[in-house]
């Protein structure tokens, strides 16, 4: 009787867990796994970020009195002239290509990004605190089919992307939907992709879970075009900006109108770090 009761208990406990896992679409599960691996292993992961600074009139790296101190790395200087970037060390000047990782020696690498004249460089080093992202339970009704309404006027706006670097985004319009009986209307912007020919339709939003289960500053979710001309707005794919992983990165400002009076309990969660007592 006891063994039967225990077996029944384990069966009842296991069923909801297995049932929840089966409801996560295979492509989304694969996407999350790949993102977790990237966060844990990529040299440009936010968990490997050491510093992010504007180039301005020039920044120094390496020595004890440098802007960015890197133990064991020879002193160098990064400068920008007419939009062209270079790293000078030991009398040798090496061009830096925007968006291309360059080695500084040891575990340290540097990545230049941002707009010419307002370039920032991110210095990466050894990985630290690479925790696996956590998510709200998958919600099938959070995958919304929407239509993109064009903007009242086409314009380019400067803003911070998910990685905390400044970029120029185009106003793409708005989408409207309903979430658990609450009307949603969200501004959509076209952000530059990884190459000059690529772009992404992104929504940066805050909701009533912000600072109460999701990241305080908000989350990004991509609008995916569908064959019939509509778009998929799937909040299960909402992700935190890099500032949620590392204080090295600045956080994007909330987009006007994209603060929702609704709890969007889907997508990536945020577990606030608990303060530790002195000496612990």
C-alpha positions as a Python dict, from the first residue, in 0.01 Angstrom:
ca = {
    (1, 'X'): (0, 0, 0),
    (2, 'X'): (276, 243, 99),
    (3, 'X'): (482, 164, -214),
    (4, 'X'): (169, 206, -429),
    (5, 'X'): (88, 539, -269),
    (6, 'X'): (445, 663, -324),
    (7, 'X'): (437, 548, -687),
    (8, 'X'): (104, 724, -742),
    (9, 'X'): (241, 1042, -580),
    (10, 'X'): (543, 1047, -813),
    (11, 'X'): (317, 986, -1111),
    (12, 'X'): (89, 1274, -1019),
    (13, 'X'): (385, 1507, -963),
    (14, 'X'): (557, 1404, -1285),
    (15, 'X'): (259, 1446, -1515),
    (16, 'X'): (227, 1827, -1499),
    (17, 'X'): (602, 1873, -1544),
    (18, 'X'): (614, 1646, -1847),
    (19, 'X'): (295, 1800, -1981),
    (20, 'X'): (442, 2151, -1953),
    (21, 'X'): (765, 2046, -2129),
    (22, 'X'): (571, 1889, -2416),
    (23, 'X'): (384, 2213, -2478),
    (24, 'X'): (704, 2409, -2551),
    (25, 'X'): (744, 2399, -2931),
    (26, 'X'): (1059, 2222, -3047),
    (27, 'X'): (1191, 2527, -3232),
    (28, 'X'): (1151, 2746, -2924),
    (29, 'X'): (1317, 2488, -2698),
    (30, 'X'): (1606, 2465, -2944),
    (31, 'X'): (1632, 2844, -2964),
    (32, 'X'): (1648, 2872, -2585),
    (33, 'X'): (1912, 2599, -2561),
    (34, 'X'): (2128, 2769, -2823),
    (35, 'X'): (2093, 3105, -2647),
    (36, 'X'): (2190, 2952, -2310),
    (37, 'X'): (2499, 2796, -2471),
    (38, 'X'): (2590, 3129, -2630),
    (39, 'X'): (2558, 3310, -2298),
    (40, 'X'): (2777, 3048, -2127),
    (41, 'X'): (3050, 3017, -2391),
    (42, 'X'): (3061, 3305, -2642),
    (43, 'X'): (3355, 3547, -2614),
    (44, 'X'): (3106, 3835, -2658),
    (45, 'X'): (2861, 3708, -2395),
    (46, 'X'): (2749, 3978, -2149),
    (47, 'X'): (2883, 3746, -1878),
    (48, 'X'): (3234, 3806, -2020),
    (49, 'X'): (3204, 4186, -2040),
    (50, 'X'): (3462, 4383, -1843),
    (51, 'X'): (3397, 4743, -1948),
    (52, 'X'): (3206, 4955, -2200),
    (53, 'X'): (3339, 5303, -2278),
    (54, 'X'): (3289, 5571, -2544),
    (55, 'X'): (3601, 5621, -2755),
    (56, 'X'): (3566, 5999, -2750),
    (57, 'X'): (3912, 6157, -2774),
    (58, 'X'): (4070, 5818, -2708),
    (59, 'X'): (4082, 5550, -2439),
    (60, 'X'): (4377, 5360, -2292),
    (61, 'X'): (4392, 4990, -2212),
    (62, 'X'): (4624, 4763, -2017),
    (63, 'X'): (4848, 4948, -1773),
    (64, 'X'): (4764, 5014, -1409),
    (65, 'X'): (4681, 5379, -1483),
    (66, 'X'): (4481, 5304, -1800),
    (67, 'X'): (4112, 5378, -1848),
    (68, 'X'): (4056, 5002, -1856),
    (69, 'X'): (4305, 4807, -1645),
    (70, 'X'): (4384, 4465, -1793),
    (71, 'X'): (4646, 4267, -1597),
    (72, 'X'): (4926, 4129, -1815),
    (73, 'X'): (4823, 4329, -2125),
    (74, 'X'): (5064, 4580, -2282),
    (75, 'X'): (4942, 4938, -2276),
    (76, 'X'): (4749, 5047, -2585),
    (77, 'X'): (4527, 5329, -2704),
    (78, 'X'): (4211, 5322, -2914),
    (79, 'X'): (4138, 5632, -3119),
    (80, 'X'): (3888, 5738, -3383),
    (81, 'X'): (3950, 5975, -3674),
    (82, 'X'): (3692, 6050, -3941),
    (83, 'X'): (3499, 5740, -3835),
    (84, 'X'): (3802, 5509, -3867),
    (85, 'X'): (3916, 5326, -3553),
    (86, 'X'): (4265, 5206, -3465),
    (87, 'X'): (4451, 5039, -3180),
    (88, 'X'): (4805, 5159, -3118),
    (89, 'X'): (5047, 4947, -2913),
    (90, 'X'): (5427, 4936, -2906),
    (91, 'X'): (5445, 5189, -3188),
    (92, 'X'): (5223, 4978, -3417),
    (93, 'X'): (4883, 5101, -3533),
    (94, 'X'): (4621, 4835, -3617),
    (95, 'X'): (4281, 4916, -3773),
    (96, 'X'): (3975, 4814, -3571),
    (97, 'X'): (3672, 4708, -3771),
    (98, 'X'): (3332, 4791, -3626),
    (99, 'X'): (3150, 4474, -3521),
    (100, 'X'): (3462, 4255, -3547),
    (101, 'X'): (3622, 4114, -3232),
    (102, 'X'): (3994, 4191, -3186),
    (103, 'X'): (4235, 4022, -2944),
    (104, 'X'): (4418, 4227, -2681),
    (105, 'X'): (4618, 3935, -2542),
    (106, 'X'): (4537, 3672, -2281),
    (107, 'X'): (4163, 3631, -2231),
    (108, 'X'): (4091, 3990, -2332),
    (109, 'X'): (3917, 4101, -2651),
    (110, 'X'): (3766, 4427, -2769),
    (111, 'X'): (3462, 4500, -2986),
    (112, 'X'): (3385, 4842, -3138),
    (113, 'X'): (3025, 4936, -3215),
    (114, 'X'): (2791, 5231, -3234),
    (115, 'X'): (2762, 5532, -3460),
    (116, 'X'): (3072, 5705, -3607),
    (117, 'X'): (3172, 5989, -3380),
    (118, 'X'): (2986, 5820, -3093),
    (119, 'X'): (3163, 5485, -3100),
    (120, 'X'): (3179, 5267, -2789),
    (121, 'X'): (3412, 4977, -2724),
    (122, 'X'): (3329, 4677, -2510),
    (123, 'X'): (3616, 4488, -2349),
    (124, 'X'): (3558, 4119, -2283),
    (125, 'X'): (3755, 3883, -2061),
    (126, 'X'): (3702, 3562, -1870),
    (127, 'X'): (3347, 3431, -1828),
    (128, 'X'): (3177, 3479, -1491),
    (129, 'X'): (2838, 3407, -1331),
    (130, 'X'): (2697, 3250, -1648),
    (131, 'X'): (2359, 3140, -1514),
    (132, 'X'): (2110, 2973, -1746),
    (133, 'X'): (1815, 3200, -1833),
    (134, 'X'): (1482, 3113, -1674),
    (135, 'X'): (1139, 3154, -1831),
    (136, 'X'): (775, 3182, -1740),
    (137, 'X'): (579, 2863, -1824),
    (138, 'X'): (507, 2844, -2194),
    (139, 'X'): (181, 3019, -2284),
    (140, 'X'): (30, 2920, -2618),
    (141, 'X'): (-201, 3222, -2610),
    (142, 'X'): (101, 3455, -2587),
    (143, 'X'): (182, 3389, -2956),
    (144, 'X'): (-27, 3660, -3119),
    (145, 'X'): (-99, 3713, -3488),
    (146, 'X'): (-87, 4087, -3555),
    (147, 'X'): (-95, 4338, -3839),
    (148, 'X'): (164, 4612, -3861),
    (149, 'X'): (8, 4957, -3910),
    (150, 'X'): (249, 5204, -4076),
    (151, 'X'): (379, 5501, -3874),
    (152, 'X'): (219, 5843, -3906),
    (153, 'X'): (556, 5974, -4027),
    (154, 'X'): (876, 5796, -4125),
    (155, 'X'): (1169, 5896, -3911),
    (156, 'X'): (1497, 5770, -3771),
    (157, 'X'): (1545, 5768, -3394),
    (158, 'X'): (1866, 5714, -3194),
    (159, 'X'): (1826, 5459, -2916),
    (160, 'X'): (2005, 5184, -2725),
    (161, 'X'): (1979, 4832, -2862),
    (162, 'X'): (1954, 4512, -2656),
    (163, 'X'): (2336, 4509, -2620),
    (164, 'X'): (2344, 4863, -2479),
    (165, 'X'): (2507, 5025, -2784),
    (166, 'X'): (2359, 5330, -2952),
    (167, 'X'): (2211, 5276, -3297),
    (168, 'X'): (1974, 5438, -3542),
    (169, 'X'): (1636, 5272, -3570),
    (170, 'X'): (1352, 5342, -3811),
    (171, 'X'): (997, 5385, -3689),
    (172, 'X'): (816, 5082, -3834),
    (173, 'X'): (463, 5145, -3704),
    (174, 'X'): (239, 4990, -3440),
    (175, 'X'): (68, 4661, -3369),
    (176, 'X'): (-249, 4606, -3170),
    (177, 'X'): (-369, 4291, -2994),
    (178, 'X'): (-550, 4167, -2686),
    (179, 'X'): (-382, 3987, -2396),
    (180, 'X'): (-615, 3825, -2140),
    (181, 'X'): (-886, 4079, -2218),
    (182, 'X'): (-649, 4377, -2204),
    (183, 'X'): (-595, 4579, -2525),
    (184, 'X'): (-230, 4616, -2626),
    (185, 'X'): (-87, 4875, -2863),
    (186, 'X'): (287, 4865, -2917),
    (187, 'X'): (539, 5074, -3109),
    (188, 'X'): (761, 4872, -3344),
    (189, 'X'): (1106, 4984, -3462),
    (190, 'X'): (1337, 4846, -3726),
    (191, 'X'): (1679, 4784, -3571),
    (192, 'X'): (1996, 4713, -3772),
    (193, 'X'): (2087, 4343, -3793),
    (194, 'X'): (2426, 4175, -3791),
    (195, 'X'): (2504, 4290, -4145),
    (196, 'X'): (2421, 4606, -4342),
    (197, 'X'): (2155, 4416, -4537),
    (198, 'X'): (1980, 4274, -4230),
    (199, 'X'): (1728, 4433, -3996),
    (200, 'X'): (1491, 4324, -3724),
    (201, 'X'): (1146, 4445, -3626),
    (202, 'X'): (1171, 4482, -3250),
    (203, 'X'): (939, 4579, -2967),
    (204, 'X'): (1084, 4696, -2635),
    (205, 'X'): (813, 4684, -2369),
    (206, 'X'): (745, 4697, -2000),
    (207, 'X'): (443, 4540, -1831),
    (208, 'X'): (307, 4473, -1482),
    (209, 'X'): (556, 4189, -1427),
    (210, 'X'): (847, 4434, -1465),
    (211, 'X'): (1041, 4421, -1136),
    (212, 'X'): (789, 4155, -1027),
    (213, 'X'): (917, 3850, -1209),
    (214, 'X'): (1058, 4005, -1527),
    (215, 'X'): (1339, 4255, -1571),
    (216, 'X'): (1275, 4602, -1427),
    (217, 'X'): (1374, 4795, -1739),
    (218, 'X'): (1173, 4589, -1985),
    (219, 'X'): (1220, 4316, -2247),
    (220, 'X'): (1272, 4289, -2622),
    (221, 'X'): (1062, 4072, -2851),
    (222, 'X'): (1101, 4038, -3228),
    (223, 'X'): (813, 4070, -3472),
    (224, 'X'): (836, 3779, -3719),
    (225, 'X'): (687, 3818, -4071),
    (226, 'X'): (441, 3549, -4182),
    (227, 'X'): (365, 3426, -4538),
    (228, 'X'): (20, 3589, -4539),
    (229, 'X'): (157, 3938, -4469),
    (230, 'X'): (78, 3936, -4096),
    (231, 'X'): (334, 3911, -3816),
    (232, 'X'): (388, 3686, -3518),
    (233, 'X'): (429, 3864, -3185),
    (234, 'X'): (529, 3578, -2953),
    (235, 'X'): (589, 3697, -2597),
    (236, 'X'): (731, 3351, -2517),
    (237, 'X'): (1037, 3473, -2711),
    (238, 'X'): (1076, 3794, -2510),
    (239, 'X'): (1433, 3840, -2385),
    (240, 'X'): (1608, 4061, -2136),
    (241, 'X'): (1850, 4332, -2252),
    (242, 'X'): (2219, 4273, -2173),
    (243, 'X'): (2200, 4509, -1873),
    (244, 'X'): (1999, 4235, -1697),
    (245, 'X'): (2310, 4014, -1710),
    (246, 'X'): (2584, 4268, -1643),
    (247, 'X'): (2604, 4619, -1496),
    (248, 'X'): (2866, 4695, -1765),
    (249, 'X'): (2581, 4763, -2011),
    (250, 'X'): (2347, 5063, -1993),
    (251, 'X'): (1976, 4991, -2010),
    (252, 'X'): (1752, 5115, -2293),
    (253, 'X'): (1497, 5377, -2196),
    (254, 'X'): (1132, 5267, -2214),
    (255, 'X'): (979, 5334, -2555),
    (256, 'X'): (689, 5581, -2537),
    (257, 'X'): (356, 5402, -2522),
    (258, 'X'): (507, 5057, -2468),
    (259, 'X'): (433, 5029, -2095),
    (260, 'X'): (143, 4786, -2070),
    (261, 'X'): (-123, 4776, -1802),
    (262, 'X'): (-119, 4396, -1814),
    (263, 'X'): (87, 4107, -1678),
    (264, 'X'): (272, 3944, -1967),
    (265, 'X'): (363, 3617, -1793),
    (266, 'X'): (556, 3474, -2085),
    (267, 'X'): (917, 3483, -2202),
    (268, 'X'): (1233, 3536, -2003),
    (269, 'X'): (1210, 3594, -1630),
    (270, 'X'): (1447, 3788, -1405),
    (271, 'X'): (1562, 3672, -1065),
    (272, 'X'): (1683, 3968, -863),
    (273, 'X'): (2010, 3906, -685),
    (274, 'X'): (1964, 3898, -310),
    (275, 'X'): (2194, 4133, -117),
    (276, 'X'): (2452, 3958, 96),
    (277, 'X'): (2551, 4061, 446),
    (278, 'X'): (2897, 4217, 487),
    (279, 'X'): (3165, 3953, 527),
    (280, 'X'): (2957, 3670, 372),
}
